[in-house]
Structure formats: C-alpha cells, structure tokens
Amino acid sequence: MKSGEEMSKNIQKEKGQSKFQIFFMVILIPAIFAVILAVVLLYYLGFNVGETFQQAASMLPFIEEQQEEGDEEAVQLTDEENIAQLEHENQSYIQQIQQLENELEEKDSELESLQEQLFEIDSDDISGEESEEVTADINDIVKTLEDMTASKAADIISELPQDEAVTYLRMMRVTNRSNILSRVEPETAAELLTQMSN
C-alpha cells in the first residue's frame, strides 16, 4: 500500500496538471483563436495588420534598436549592391560605345570607298559626255562648212588656226575638201595638206 505522503503528492500533481489543462483549454486556445479571427476580420475590412503590428512593435525600445541596426545593414548592403550594379552597367555601356565606334569607323570607310567610286563614275560620265559634245560640235561645224559655197568655206578655213582647219578638213567628204582647198591660196593649202598627212 502506498503511504499517505505519496498519495497526497499524486493528488497535488494531478491538481497541478488539471489546472494547466484548464488554463490551456479555457484561456489560451480561445485567446489564440480570438486573435486569429480578429486578424482575419481586420484584413478583410481593409486594415493593414502587418504594418500596424510593425508600428506597435517599433514602440518597444529593444525592438526599435534591433530594427535600426537591421535597417543600417540593409542600407549598407543596398548601397554596395547599387554601386556594383552601376559599375556593371557602366562597363556594359562602355563596351556598347566601343562597338558602336567600331561600326561607325567601318561605315565611314565604306562611305569613303563608295564616294570614290561615285566620283570615278561621274568623272567618266562627264568626260564621255564632254567628248560626245565636242564631237557633235565639230560635226556641226563640218556640215556647215560643207553646205557653204566652196569659196566662202575656203575664206573661213584660211582664217582659222591650222590645227582646227586640219581637223575640219579631215572630217569632210573628199569632194568638198578638194573644192575648198582649190580655192585657198596655194601656200596655205600645201601647209594644210602637209599637216593632214602627218
């Protein structure tokens, strides 16, 4: 049989456990449930429960100090992260600028070569057009001289510089040339014939 002391200890232990169970079942669990229900209701009513809780917690001195230390560390970390990010962006911008400068140099060299080609083509076209115009002018002059009477054409030929006269006479038909030369002074005609044979 158990002694009276042991039984009284057991009874006290059971009373202590039953008091704790009563406290747990009657006060603690309903209080936790009431807090959860209140938070949910406030959230659905539009209150920012988290921010309100942070403000209330920041009123406590030891939490405020810890929060300030955490904020300073976060600011230092964000500053270092921002500097690293800015340096990385700066490096990428420098690379992009170098790449664009290289492309610009290539385009400039291409443009210069195209301008040179265009200039050569234009100069060829101009020289060809000029020679065509000169030939057309000479042909017109020769035709005009051939349409004149031989004596008038002879007077004009004898007044012209010998190179031009030789050029026009070479382009004339043989019959017109002989008619004109027969009316030019013999010395001039001999000089013209000599130059035409050279």
RAZITA-V910832 format. One record per pair of residues at least 24 apart in sequence whose C-alpha atoms are under 10 Angstrom apart, sorted by sequence separation. I is the first residue (numbers start at 0). J is the second residue. D is the distance in Angstrom with one decimal. If there is no record, write none. Layout:
I_J_D, I_J_D
This chain:
144_168_9.4, 152_176_9.7, 155_179_9.8, 156_180_8.8, 168_192_9.3, 141_166_9.1, 142_167_9.4, 153_178_8.5, 154_179_8.8, 157_182_9.7, 165_190_9.5, 166_191_9.9, 137_163_9.5, 141_167_5.6, 145_171_7.2, 149_175_7.5, 152_178_9.3, 153_179_5.0, 157_183_6.6, 161_187_8.9, 165_191_6.1, 169_195_7.0, 140_167_7.6, 141_168_7.7, 144_171_8.7, 145_172_8.3, 148_175_9.5, 149_176_8.8, 152_179_6.3, 153_180_6.6, 156_183_8.0, 157_184_8.1, 164_191_7.6, 165_192_8.0, 168_195_8.2, 169_196_9.8, 141_169_9.4, 142_170_9.3, 147_175_9.8, 149_177_9.1, 150_178_8.3, 151_179_8.5, 152_180_9.2, 153_181_8.2, 154_182_8.1, 155_183_9.6, 165_193_9.5, 166_194_9.8, 137_166_8.4, 138_167_8.3, 141_170_6.9, 142_171_7.9, 145_174_9.7, 146_175_9.1, 149_178_5.8, 150_179_6.6, 153_182_5.8, 154_183_7.1, 161_190_8.3, 162_191_8.7, 165_194_6.9, 166_195_8.2, 137_167_7.2, 141_171_6.3, 142_172_9.8, 145_175_6.2, 148_178_9.1, 149_179_4.8, 150_180_9.2, 152_182_8.9, 153_183_5.4, 154_184_9.5, 157_187_7.0, 161_191_6.8, 164_194_9.9, 165_195_6.0, 141_172_9.5, 144_175_8.9, 145_176_8.3, 148_179_8.5, 149_180_8.5, 150_181_8.9, 151_182_9.0, 152_183_9.2, 153_184_8.9, 156_187_9.5, 157_188_8.5, 164_195_9.6, 165_196_9.8, 138_170_7.7, 144_176_9.7, 147_179_9.8, 149_181_8.6, 150_182_5.9, 151_183_10.0, 156_188_9.7, 162_194_8.2, 137_170_8.6, 138_171_9.0, 145_178_9.8, 149_182_7.1, 150_183_8.0, 161_194_8.3, 162_195_9.3, 145_179_8.9, 149_183_9.4, 157_191_9.5, 161_195_10.0, 144_179_9.2, 153_188_9.7, 156_191_9.7
